[in-house]
Amino acid sequence: MRAEALSEVPLGQRVTVRHRLPDGGASDAVGHLTERTAEAVTLHTRRGPVQIRLRDVLVARVVVAAVPWRVASFLRRAGVAVLDLDGVLRTFDTEGHVGRAADELGMEMRDLLELAFGLPEARAMLTGRSRHAEWMSALRTRLLTDTHPEDAVDRTLAAWLADRGTPLPHSTDLVDELVAAGTPVFVFTNGTDRVPEELEHIGLGHLVPLLLNACDLGFAKPAPAAYAVAHAEIERRLGRAVGRAEVHFTDDRPTNVDAARVFGWQARVFTPPA
């Protein structure tokens, strides 16, 4: 904004002002706007008050305070940090291939997902009683039974299988930070037997040793037993007793977070940084 716009900025607001120096150069002043006259403004900076003539102002802007990422602060305080995988550390169909394939079937993406995860094979897969390949076979059979064209069904499933997810850098960087700081970190997912291969494929193979995968544990979130079995596995891997309140857990599904709190973990619904 130009110098005249400073007249509209409330006193007390933090601003940065680039202004002309007597030698012809320029400098930036950052501070809170404390005084204003028709000819000049005064900023309270770290070095004390700085008065700037309005005729010397080249450009000015309001400094917007950064919003802290509360999930990161929450996990940095953890004795043991536990993160969900999908929706937290990776996301899917960022290029829309699966969605476009679903369009060929005449289905909304959410309807396809509801159908797929409602199959008995999906529930069995999440607790290790079936495998991903069996689930995809059952989904293909169901779509064909519902009279969707075979070629469109096969293209949809091919797009689905090809989409192994895309890392969410803010979250994966946070995991790296926590590990480097010595915080034990685990990834607790209602995943399939394909998860290790998927993570390797998208460059997150270093997360595989951190996995607490429902298909290995035999119980899926938000079942109470899932948290009990996951907690026992955390203790086994760390070789020590772990107080439930030591564990800080984040998940993008509120039902999973609520169940974790009932179990005794500290838990917060995942939100990305602002």
Secondary structure, DSSP 8 states (H G I E B T S, - for coil): --GGGGGGS-TT-EEEEEEE-TTS-EEEEEEEEEEE-SSEEEEEETTEEEEEEGGGEEEEEE-------HHHHHHHT-SEEEE-SBTTTEE--TT-HHHHHHHHTT--HHHHHHHHHHSHHHHHHHTTSS-HHHHHHHHHHHHHHTT--HHHHHHHHHHHHH---EE-HHHHHHHHHHHHTT--EEEEE---TTHHHHHHHTT-GGGGGGEEEHHHHS--TTSHHHHHHHHHHHHHHHTS---GGGEEEEES-HHHHHHHHHHT-EEEE-----
